[in-house]
Amino acid sequence: MQEQFAGFVQDGKIKLEKPDIFQKIINGLKNEQKIYLLIRTDSRARSSKQNRYYWGVVLPAIHEHTGQGIDSLHRIFKEMFLPKKEEKFHGKIVQVTGSTTELSTTDFMEYIMQIMGEAGDMGISIPSPDDYI
């Protein structure tokens, strides 16, 4: 099972946004069942400049060379380079591809660089992000 809960720290204590749901899950676990907690601080989401560069420069350059639709390229690259997440659906665990909207500025730049590497392997030159970001 994998669940995520958002919250914040106040006076050295964790304050969850949905404590009732969290408690229900905890109550449903077996006594002394091992669990893992990951604490991740909020980081800045991808910037609008990065997003414009991705949709306005990177994907169109690849589209121009391959003829593949821009939305199709976006789906393909997400599948290739974004990590899969587990989500519950109707009592089953399903592997789904993450979303670029959930990436931090650093992670989104790494994602773009992976795509640029793939484009380079196809002989496609993409203008530097330094000119746009």
Protein Blocks (a to p, Z undefined) as FASTA:
>chain_A
ZZddddddeehiacdfblmlmmmmmmmpcehiacddddddddddddfklmmmmmmmmmmm
mmmmnopafklmmmmmmmmmpccddddeehiacdddddfklpcfklmmmmmmmmmmmmmm
nopacddfklmZZ
